[in-house]
C-alpha cells in the first residue's frame, strides 16, 4: 500500500518509487538522482495511479528529450480504429506520450482503451471534451461542468491534463489592445477565451485552481499548464500576451508544487529561430526549472506540407536550450487530420530533433548509437546500420530500390566510394576504380 499521494510527495519524503527506479534505469541515473529532480519539480513522472500498464518515463531538461504524439477523432475523421492504429505505430516508433485530442463522438471508451492498453503516457485537454461530454453549447457550461470533466479524465487513468489556467479576463483586454496578427491559435485557449467573453465570468481553470489540485493530487495527475497565448505566427512571437501568461504560469507552478502536484509548462508555438533560446531560458527562470513542453517551435510560417521539418528545426534548438518535451508536428499541420504516414513522418522528425538536442546537452549515452553507426559505415556492416537507424524500414527500402553493383558501396559513388578507397589504402590494397 503506497503511503504517498503523488510522485512528488514520495520524492519529498525521501521515497524512491518503482516509477523512479524505472526512469533511473532508462536515463543511466541513480534512483536518488531521479528522486531529487522530482522533489524539486525539475522532472515530472506522469503516472496516474490507475494507469496500470504504463511504462514510466521522466520529463525534464536534464533527462532524455521526450516526444508527444497528438491523435484523436474529429467530425470529419471519425474512425477510432484508425486512431488506435496510429497509437500503436507511435508506440512502436518510440513515442513516450500520446495525447487524445478527440473532438467528436463518445470519447470516453477510446480514452479508457488507451489507459488500459497503451504503455505510453496519456494526456488530454478536458476543455475540448466538456462540450462533447455534455452535448451542450459552450456558453451553457458552468465552472462545475469543466471541473467534473477533469475528474472524469483522472478517473479514466489519464496521466496528464492540459489546462489553460493562465489566461484571465485581463487577457481579453490585452488581446483587444495589442492587435495580434493571429489572435489566439490554441484551440483550448480560444474556448476558454470565448467562454469568458460570453459569460462575463473569470476563467474557471484559474478561479478554481485549488479544486483542480485536489483532483490531481488524488489520482497523481500531472498538470500541463497550457499556453493559451502561444504565438501562432512569427509576428506574435515573444509578445506581451505570451510573456504575461508565462508569468502567471510560474505563479500557478508554485501553487501546484505546494500541494505536491507535478507540473509541466507548455510553450510556443511559432517563433523566429533567434528568439527560441531566450524563451527557453526565460521559462526556466520564471517557472523555476519546471519541465518545458513545446509545440515546435515552428520557425517559418510558409511551409504547409513540410511543418514537420520547420518544427524539427525549432524543436532541436529548443531542446538544446532547455526544453524537455517536444510535441510532434506532422506534414498535415494547418491542413488536415494526420493519417498514419503523416504520423510516422512527424515522429521521425521529432525524434531526430530530440536526439540531436540530447547529444548537444551531453545526456549520458546519447551519442552511443551515432558512434556505433560510424563504425558500421566504415566497415560496410549494413545490418548494424539498420539497427542503429531511427527509421530502418525507410533506409532499407531506399537501398533495395537502388541497389549497387558492389555491396561495399552505394549506387551514388560505386567504386569512387571514399570509405572503400580509404579502407583499401590504409590496408595496403590496390584501389581499383574502373
C-alpha positions, -999 to 999 in steps of 0.1 A, spaced: 0 0 0 16 33 -11 19 59 17 21 89 -7 -4 106 -30 19 117 -58 53 110 -72 64 145 -59 51 138 -24 70 105 -23 102 122 -36 99 149 -9 95 122 17 127 105 5 109 76 -11 122 62 -43 91 48 -61 91 19 -86 84 45 -113 115 65 -103 136 33 -104 123 25 -139 131 61 -151 166 59 -135 174 27 -154 164 43 -187 183 75 -180 216 59 -167 209 77 -134 206 66 -99 172 63 -82 183 90 -58 192 114 -86 157 110 -102 141 113 -67 159 146 -62 148 160 -96 112 151 -89 112 165 -54 124 199 -68 99 198 -97 126 197 -123 114 164 -136 79 150 -138 69 113 -139 34 115 -154 19 83 -138 -18 82 -129 -21 55 -102 -49 40 -123 -28 36 -155 -15 2 -146 0 -7 -180 22 24 -180 59 21 -189 71 52 -169 92 79 -183 106 111 -168 103 145 -184 129 171 -175 157 191 -192 184 170 -176 169 138 -189 165 125 -225 142 147 -245 108 131 -248 82 134 -276 44 135 -276 21 124 -304 -13 141 -308 -42 119 -320 -79 118 -319 -111 118 -340 -129 149 -353 -162 155 -370 -146 150 -404 -125 119 -394 -144 97 -371 -127 63 -372 -114 53 -338 -98 21 -352 -76 42 -374 -66 63 -344 -57 32 -325 -36 21 -354 -18 54 -352 -13 50 -314 3 16 -318 25 28 -346 36 58 -325 45 35 -296 65 11 -318 84 41 -331 93 52 -296 69 80 -287 68 84 -249 34 101 -248 1 101 -266 -24 130 -263 -60 122 -272 -74 154 -287 -107 139 -298 -134 165 -305 -163 143 -317 -185 114 -306 -183 93 -274 -147 100 -264 -146 80 -231 -144 44 -245 -113 54 -266 -97 72 -237 -103 42 -214 -89 19 -241 -57 40 -242 -51 38 -205 -59 0 -204 -37 -9 -233 -11 18 -241 22 19 -222 29 55 -232 19 84 -210 -16 95 -219 -26 132 -219 -59 150 -227 -73 185 -229 -105 184 -208 -119 217 -221 -123 200 -255 -142 171 -241 -165 193 -220 -186 204 -249 -187 168 -263 -194 152 -230 -224 173 -221 -235 179 -257 -243 215 -249 -232 248 -263 -201 263 -247 -219 293 -231 -243 270 -212 -215 251 -194 -206 260 -158 -173 260 -139 -185 229 -122 -191 212 -155 -154 218 -165 -141 206 -132 -162 175 -133 -147 165 -167 -112 169 -153 -123 145 -125 -137 121 -151 -104 121 -171 -85 114 -139 -107 85 -130 -102 71 -165 -64 69 -158 -51 99 -178 -15 108 -167 -15 145 -176 -41 171 -185 -35 203 -204 -54 231 -186 -54 267 -199 -52 282 -164 -30 312 -173 -54 334 -192 -78 356 -173 -103 384 -180 -73 407 -182 -62 387 -213 -93 397 -231 -83 434 -228 -47 426 -239 -58 407 -270 -80 436 -280 -54 463 -273 -23 447 -287 -39 437 -320 -21 403 -325 -18 392 -361 -32 357 -353 -50 364 -320 -53 331 -301 -45 299 -320 -47 275 -291 -79 255 -295 -83 251 -258 -73 287 -251 -98 300 -277 -126 280 -260 -118 294 -226 -115 329 -240 -148 326 -258 -165 312 -226 -153 342 -206 -165 366 -233 -199 350 -235 -205 345 -197 -187 375 -183 -171 352 -157 -134 345 -148 -115 316 -163 -128 286 -142 -94 268 -145 -78 298 -129 -105 307 -104 -110 271 -91 -73 260 -94 -73 247 -58 -102 223 -65 -83 211 -96 -53 205 -74 -74 183 -51 -84 161 -81 -49 159 -95 -34 150 -61 -60 123 -55 -51 104 -88 -15 117 -92 -23 135 -125 3 159 -137 -9 194 -148 4 206 -181 -1 243 -179 -14 252 -213 -1 282 -233 -33 297 -245 -14 327 -258 13 308 -276 22 327 -308 5 313 -339 28 332 -364 63 347 -363 49 382 -359 34 373 -325 65 356 -311 75 368 -276 48 395 -274 33 408 -242 3 384 -242 27 353 -244 51 366 -217 24 379 -193 7 344 -194 41 328 -188 45 349 -156 11 337 -144 20 300 -152 51 305 -129 28 315 -101 5 286 -107 35 262 -107 44 273 -72 8 267 -60 8 232 -75 41 223 -60 29 234 -26 3 206 -29 28 181 -42 12 181 -77 36 177 -106 37 204 -133 48 208 -169 47 242 -186 37 245 -222 54 269 -246 55 282 -282 43 279 -309 55 298 -340 87 318 -333 118 331 -352 149 310 -346 168 338 -329 141 341 -301 140 304 -292 169 301 -268 159 333 -249 124 319 -245 137 287 -230 159 305 -205 131 328 -196 107 299 -189 133 281 -168 137 313 -147 101 322 -143 89 286 -138 118 275 -116 130 247 -139 97 230 -143 98 208 -175 90 228 -206 68 212 -232 69 229 -266 49 226 -298 77 231 -324 86 259 -322 78 263 -359 104 286 -373 87 298 -405 51 303 -415 54 295 -452 59 257 -453 25 240 -452 30 203 -460 65 205 -445 59 217 -410 73 185 -395 106 200 -408 101 236 -396 91 221 -363 121 198 -360 145 228 -366 128 247 -338 125 217 -316 162 209 -318 171 244 -308 145 245 -280 156 212 -265 193 220 -267 184 252 -249 164 236 -221 130 223 -234 122 188 -220 93 176 -241 86 181 -278 51 178 -293 55 164 -327 42 182 -358 32 164 -389 31 174 -426 -6 178 -422 -2 206 -396 -25 236 -405 -41 214 -433 -59 183 -421 -61 155 -395 -29 135 -400 -30 100 -415 -8 71 -405 20 81 -428 18 117 -416 21 105 -380 52 85 -389 69 115 -406 61 137 -377 75 112 -352 107 107 -371 113 144 -374 106 150 -337 129 121 -327 157 134 -349 153 168 -332 152 153 -297 182 131 -303 203 159 -318 195 181 -288 204 153 -263 238 150 -280 243 187 -277 233 186 -240 256 156 -234 229 135 -220 245 102 -207 250 77 -236 231 99 -261 258 95 -287 263 58 -284 242 49 -315 259 76 -336 293 61 -327 280 26 -335 267 39 -368 300 54 -377 317 20 -371 291 2 -391 295 26 -421 333 23 -420 331 -15 -422 300 -16 -446 280 -35 -419 246 -29 -434 227 -49 -408 243 -29 -380 234 3 -398 197 -7 -399 199 -15 -362 213 20 -354 188 38 -376 159 59 -363 138 45 -392 153 13 -405 125 5 -429 129 36 -449 167 32 -450 164 -4 -462 138 4 -488 159 32 -504 190 9 -507 169 -20 -520 153 2 -546 186 14 -560 209 -15 -552 246 -10 -561 266 -34 -583 291 -39 -554 280 -45 -518 308 -24 -504 294 8 -519 262 26 -527 248 34 -561 258 70 -559 296 65 -556 302 30 -567 339 23 -567 346 60 -562 333 55 -526 356 74 -502 351 49 -474 360 20 -497 391 37 -510 404 47 -475 399 12 -462 419 -3 -491 446 24 -489 451 20 -452 453 -18 -455 479 -15 -484 455 -29 -510 453 -19 -547 425 6 -553 406 -3 -584 383 24 -597 375 15 -633 
